[in-house]
Amino acid sequence: MPHAARPTVTLHDVAAAAGVSVSTASRVLGGSARKVAPEYEARVLAAAATLRYTVDAAARAMRRASDSIALVTDDLTTPSMGLVVAAMEREARTAGAFVTVSATMGAPERQSETVRVLRSLRPRALVLTSSRYLAGRIDDRLTKELVAYEREGGRVVIVGHTDMTFDSINFDNFGAGRSMGAFAAKSEHRRVAIFAGAEDLQNMADRTAGFVEGLRSGGVDERDVRVVHCQVSRTGGFEAAKALAGEGMDGRQAVLAVNDTIAIGALSGFRAAGLKVPEDVSVTGIDDIPLAGDVVPRLTTVALPLARSGVEAIRFALGKAGTARRLTLEGRLVVRESALVTPRHQYGR
């Protein structure tokens, strides 16, 4: 049989039981720097203990700026975002702050509404991480909410591409794609398919453009490069690979995926279609999520400093306000067994 809910004890209840004003009880229990006479402090603490009073953290946050840093992101289920959030949380704790997280799935109305609600709770800073914060495409309501929040004394940091006047941390997505395209070209792959993910995402578009530039610079004819858009998921990569295999590959020797999740799905798709990786087709990704080193064959990829982006975001958020800062983080090619290579390359970790 369920237990009856314990009645909520308010600050007014504690003040009445201690025989003091609500403001005095608030100073004692809220950690105020203003001193309270020892006898009143003892009475408030005794009353709070007797009544089993718990401080309402949300109410305290509304009265003063808290030590929380609010992260607003599209999707918390992606492996890359898991690395970023974990790094943020660790860095925040070292600075005596903590991170709260909200997911909006990239819906503009949810983004602006989430920021509006968070403003009322007065976090110390807002960190927004999304591939959809693009020039001319960010929702006007969200822009207004962010500007208003900074005017109120908050800090905004964006992890991703933006032209707004906030601190931002971005990855060199074009450079990551270019290095992988150049690698494929040097490995003598002359007919390539790019699994490009969604068409409306800036980071995916930049990586795709980088692939094409790296391949072209390595002597691959652009007419032999096919761009295939798919869901940004393992299912998307699996279905794209199955469809390509079903068409007979058209002589395609390599698939360059815009992220590891799509690439790992492609590995399964080609396996289900009876093709061997890398003997029949090379497969590569970008990000270097933990699973990339565990799948068979291990995935050739471009390692992006995902954890560092989380650390730097917290440092920006907790740092001194000033001119908007821009930090671009570069990736590193990691060659593993999922791609056939020429003798000049060696497998990496």
N, C-alpha and C positions, 0 to 999 in steps of 0.2 A: 504494500500500500504506500503511495507516495507521501512524502512528508509535506506538511504545509509550509509555504514559503515564509521565510523570516521577514517580519515587517521592516521596511526600509527606515533606517535611523538617519535623520537629517542633522545638519549643523545647528539648526534651531533647537532641536531636542537636546543636544549636548549642552548648548548655552543655557537653556532653561534648567537643566539638571545641575549645572555647576553654579548657577546664580550669577552669571556674567552676561555681558552683551554678546551679540552674534559676532561683532567685529573683533572682540577680544578672543573668542573661541577660534575664529578664523586665523588670527595671528599665531596662536599657539599651534594649531593643527596644520596650518598651511606653510609653516617654515618661514614666516615673515622675518625680515631683519629687524623690525621694530620690537623692542623689548616689552615684555609683560611682567608685572610684579610676580615674584616667585609663588606667593600664595594662590594667585589666580591661575597661574600655569599648572600648579599641582591639582587644583580643583577641576580644571578642564581635562587634564590627562586622566584623572580618576573617573570622571563622568564618561569620557570616551571609552575607557576600558570596560566599565560596567555595562554600558549600552552596546558594546561591540561595534562602535562606529568605524566605518571605512571611508577614507577620503575619496571624494568623487574626482578622479583624475581628469575627466572630460570637462567638468565645471571649472576646475583650476586652470585648465588650458585655455578656456574661453576668457578668463580674467587676465591672463598674462601670457606672454610668449613662452612656449614650452621648449623643452630640449628635444622635441621630436623632429625628425626629418621625414616628410611625406613623399613617398615614391609613387608616381602615377605612370603606369605602363599599359601596353596593349594586352599582352598575354603572359601570364606567369608560368605557363606550362612548357615553354621552350627551354631546351637545355642551356642555350647561351644566356638567356635572361636569368636562369638559376645561378649561373656563375657571377653575373653582375650583382644581383641582389645579395648573395652571400658575402661578396667583397664589401659592399656598402655597409652591411650590418656589422661586420668585423671592424671596419674603420670607424664607424660611428661610435661603437662601444669604447674604443680606445680614447675617444674624445668626450666620453661621458654623455653621449646622446644615444637615441635609439631610432630605428627606422620602422615606419608603418607603410603598408603597401596596399594599393588599390589598382585593380585591373579594369580597363574600359573597353577592351577588344577593338580599340581604334575608332569607336563610334564618336563623331564630333560632339553630339549632344551629351553623351555620357562623360566625355572629357571635360567639357565646360562645367557641367553640373557637379562633377567630382571636385574640381578645383574650387567651385563656389562653396561647397560644403566644408572643404578643408580650410578655407580662409576663416570660417567662423570658429574653427578649433585652434587657429593661430599656431601652426607649426613653425619652427624656426626657419625652415627652408622647404621648398618644393623642388623635387628632382623629377623631371619628365623624361621618360625614355621611350621613344617611338620612332619608327621609320617613316611616319606620316607627317612630321613637322617640316613641311616643304615651303619654299618661297611661293607666296601667292595662294597657298592651298590650306593654310591653317585656319580654322574656324574663327571668325571675328569675335564671337562671344568668348572663346577661350583666350584670345589675345587680350581682351578687355579685363578678364578675370585676373590674368597673370600680371598685367600692368598695375591693376588696383592693388593686388597683393604686395607687389614691391613698394608701392607708395605707402603702404601701411607698415613698412619696415621689414618685410620678408625678403628672402633671397630665392631666385629662380635659377635652376641649372638644367640645361637640356642635354641629354645624351643622344646624339643623332644630328643629322643635317638640319640647319636652320639659318635664316638670315635675320632673325629677330635680335634685338639688342639685349640678350641675356647671355650669361656665361654658357659656353657649350663645349662638349667633348664629342668628337666624331672620329670615325675610323676612315682610313684612306681606302675606301672600298674600290675605287677605280684602280689604285695601285695594286691592291690585292688581286683583282681580276687580271690585270696586265701581267703580273709575275706568273700567274698560273697559265695564262695563254701563251706566254713566251716559253714556259717549260714544256707545254704540249707540243709547240712547234719544234723545239729543239729535239724532242723525242720522236720527231719525224712523223707525227700524226698530221695527215693532210686533209682529212675529211672529219669534221667535228660537229657534234650537236651540243648546244648550250641549253641546259635545263634552267630557265631564267626566272622561275617563280612567278609572282604576280606582277602585272604590268604597271600598277599604280604605286609601287613602292620605290622610293628614291634609292635606297641602298642596293636593292636588287638591280635596278637600272644601271647604277654606276658600276657594279661588278660585271654586268653583262657587257657594257661598253669597254671595260678594261680587258675582258676576255678577247673581244674582237680586235682591239688594238694590239694586244700581245701576240695573237695569232698572225695578224697581218704583218707586223714587224718581223715575225719569224718566217715569212715567206708563204703563209697559207692564203690562198685566194678567198676573198670574202664570199664568193659564190658557193664555196664548199663549206661554209659555216651556216648551220641551221639553228635558229632560235626557237625553242619550244617553251611556251608558258605553261605553268602547272601550279597546283596548290603548293603553298609553302609548308610542306609536311612530308612525312615518310610515305604516306599514301599517295601524295602528289608525285613523288619521285618514282614510286613503284609503278603507278599507272602510266607515267610517261615512258619509262623503260620498256614496259610490256608492249605499249603501242609502237614504239620505235622498232623493237625486235620483230613485232608482227608484220611490219612493213619490209622486213628483210635488211634493215640497217642502212641500205643504200650506200654501202661502202664506208659507213661511219666507223672510225677507229677509236674515237674517244668521246666521252661525255663529260663536260665541265658543268658542274652544278653550282648554283650561286650560294648554297650553304650545305653544311654537312648533313643536316637532316634529310634534305632532298636526295643527296648523294647516297646516303645509307639506304633509303627507300629504293633507289635505282639499283643498288647491288642486289637487293632481294628480287626486284623485278626482272633483271637479266637472268638471275639464277632460275627463277620460275619459268623463264622462256627457253631454258636449256643452253644459255650462253655462259661462257667462263670469263671471269674477270681476274687478271687483265689479258689473258691469252686472246680472247675474242674482241674485247673492248676495254679500254682504260676508263676508270671513273675517278673523278676528283671532286673536292668540295672546298669550302671556305668556312673558317671559324676555329676548327680544332676543338670541338667539344670532347668531353672525356670518352664517349662511346667511339669516337673516330679511331682511337688506338686499340679498341677491343674487338671490333668487327673483323670478319675474315672474308677477304683479305683486308689488312689494315689500310685505312684510308689516307691517300695522299691529299694534302689540304694546305691552306694558308692559315697559319695560327694567328688569330687576332688577340691582342691583349685585353680580353674581356674583363678579367678581374681588375686589371689596372684602371679601366674606365670607371668601375664602381668606386675604387679608392679615390681617384681624382675628383669624381663628382662630389663625394663627401667633403673633400678638402676645399673645393670651390665653395660649397654650401656653407661651410663653417668659417671661411676666410673673410678678410675685410672686403667691404663693398668698394667698388671702383669701376673703372672702365671695363666693359664687357671683355672677357677673356675667351680666346679660341684655342683649343688644343686638338691636334689631329694625331691619332695614333696609327702607326704603320704595322703591317703584318709581316710574317716570316714564312717562307715556303718550307713545308715539311714533306719530304718524299718518303712514301711507304710503298707497300706491295700492290696497291690497287691500280697502279699505272705502270705500263711498260716504259722503261727508260733506256737511254743510250748509255754507253760505258762511262761517260763523263759524270753521271749522277750516281749517288749512292743512297741506300735507304737510310732514313733518319728515324728518330724515335717517335 
